């Protein structure tokens, strides 16, 4: 019985994230943010496994990789890490400008960002599919630029929408929240289900992306990411017509 009592609120929280109450402050946004978290896992699996030791979403990793490269550690490229950081920063700037222009309606903020991100990831897929070898500079840096821009837009948009525990690209604070807010730590134990789903979404994207690279076509994670983004974009388009209270800026 104590175990069931502990599990029940986690399951309830997870269900509310996947099937949110329309009257909730964040309305239908949580499941879309979960889908974008899967996209993050897919594209970072692609970038790390096919473009060398570089991330296009996890900028903390690229800062660390830059230090490794300067120290002369094998397998790390300072130029690639800096390119990813620059592209991500440019994408975040673009995403921020877009969010501020559309801030009166959160559905429009999401839709505009997803249109841009989908186009960029689709372009990256075309490059990856038809421009080989991927590790060569002629393909590597355009891919880093396109994907860095896309994930910078996504991260800036997630920041603007501010759905709790669904940042789509960063899990450090999510994992910290599960432990530090738990009842074992003396906390309220809230949103554990949502946080667990966010971790699972990133893990799933990374696992599927890695399997696709290893056992299929290296460009397949980007195709899957494009399809997922296209679905999210269509969903977001329907949300632009909503006049619910969740659309109001925070």
Buried (B, 14 or more C-beta within 10 A) or exposed (E): EEEEEEEEBBEEBBEBBEEBEEEBEBBBBBBBBBBBBBBBBBBBBBBBBBBBBBBBBBBEBBEBBBEBBEEEEEEBBEBBBBBBBBBBBBBBBBBBEBBEEBBEBBBBBBBBBBBBBBBBBBBBBBBBBEBEEBEEEEBBBBBBBBBBBBBBBBBBBBBBBEBBBBBBBBBEEBBEBBEEBBEEEEEEBBBBBBBBBBBBBBBBBBEBBBEBBEEEEBBBBBBBBBBBBBBBBEBBBEBBEBEBEBBEEE
